[in-house]
């Protein structure tokens, strides 16, 4: 039997708990922001955050991002690839390589 996708596992987990009723786009977007803040908090006073805690908080961010993509009827891989193509155009290698400054400001 094939291993279920992350999306399928998240959907089943939420459905078992009757949580999809709370998974509005607004609530999921808020949850992404809250979990991202918790991730950032791990680095608040030191760049040496506990990697297990970082992994857990990053998983929370990704979980809510997957759930929001599903709620919007979007495939996460597809939307990342679409954005990556736009970013490639905005930051061409010949003008961006080794430069952390935004291309628009060059």
C-alpha positions as CSV (number, residue, x, y, z in Angstrom):
1,X,0.0,0.0,0.0
2,X,1.3,3.5,-0.9
3,X,2.2,5.9,1.8
4,X,-0.3,8.7,2.1
5,X,0.8,12.2,1.2
6,X,1.4,14.7,3.9
7,X,-1.8,16.5,2.7
8,X,-3.8,13.3,3.1
9,X,-2.4,12.6,6.6
10,X,-3.2,16.2,7.7
11,X,-6.7,16.0,6.3
12,X,-7.4,12.7,8.1
13,X,-5.9,14.0,11.4
14,X,-8.1,17.1,11.3
15,X,-11.2,15.2,10.2
16,X,-10.9,12.7,13.0
17,X,-11.1,15.7,15.4
18,X,-13.8,17.6,13.5
19,X,-11.4,20.5,13.1
20,X,-12.1,21.5,9.5
21,X,-15.0,23.6,10.7
22,X,-12.5,25.9,12.2
23,X,-10.1,25.9,9.3
24,X,-11.3,29.1,7.5
25,X,-8.7,30.8,5.3
26,X,-8.6,33.7,7.9
27,X,-8.0,31.3,10.8
28,X,-5.3,29.4,9.0
29,X,-3.5,32.5,7.9
30,X,-3.6,33.8,11.5
31,X,-2.2,30.4,12.7
32,X,0.7,30.6,10.2
33,X,1.6,34.0,11.6
34,X,1.3,32.8,15.2
35,X,3.4,29.7,14.6
36,X,6.0,31.7,12.6
37,X,6.3,34.1,15.6
38,X,6.9,31.1,17.9
39,X,9.6,29.9,15.5
40,X,11.2,33.4,15.5
41,X,11.0,33.5,19.3
42,X,13.4,30.6,19.5
43,X,16.1,32.8,18.0
44,X,15.2,35.9,20.0
45,X,18.3,36.1,22.1
46,X,20.6,33.6,20.4
47,X,21.3,32.2,17.0
48,X,21.8,28.8,18.7
49,X,18.2,27.7,19.1
50,X,17.4,24.2,20.1
51,X,17.1,22.3,16.8
52,X,14.3,20.0,18.0
53,X,12.2,23.0,19.0
54,X,12.9,24.7,15.7
55,X,11.9,21.6,13.9
56,X,8.6,21.4,15.8
57,X,7.7,25.1,15.2
58,X,8.7,24.8,11.6
59,X,6.4,21.8,11.3
60,X,3.6,23.8,12.8
61,X,4.1,26.6,10.2
62,X,4.2,24.1,7.4
63,X,1.1,22.3,8.7
64,X,-1.0,25.4,8.6
65,X,0.4,26.4,5.2
66,X,-0.5,23.0,3.8
67,X,-4.0,23.3,5.3
68,X,-4.5,26.8,3.9
69,X,-3.3,25.7,0.4
70,X,-5.8,22.8,0.6
71,X,-8.6,25.1,1.8
72,X,-7.9,27.4,-1.2
73,X,-7.8,24.4,-3.6
74,X,-4.1,24.9,-4.4
75,X,-1.3,22.4,-4.6
76,X,1.6,23.7,-2.5
77,X,4.2,22.4,-4.9
78,X,2.5,24.2,-7.8
79,X,2.1,27.5,-6.0
80,X,5.8,27.5,-4.9
81,X,6.9,26.7,-8.4
82,X,4.8,29.5,-9.8
83,X,6.2,32.0,-7.3
84,X,9.8,30.7,-7.9
85,X,9.4,31.5,-11.6
86,X,8.3,35.0,-10.8
87,X,11.2,35.4,-8.4
88,X,13.6,34.1,-11.1
89,X,12.4,36.9,-13.4
90,X,12.6,39.5,-10.6
91,X,16.1,38.5,-9.5
92,X,18.1,37.3,-12.5
93,X,21.3,35.4,-11.6
94,X,23.6,37.9,-13.4
95,X,22.3,40.8,-11.2
96,X,21.6,39.0,-8.0
97,X,24.3,36.4,-7.5
98,X,26.0,37.0,-4.1
99,X,23.9,40.1,-3.4
100,X,21.3,40.1,-0.6
101,X,20.1,43.6,-1.6
102,X,16.7,43.6,-3.3
103,X,17.0,43.7,-7.0
104,X,14.5,46.6,-7.2
105,X,17.0,48.7,-5.1
106,X,20.0,48.1,-7.3
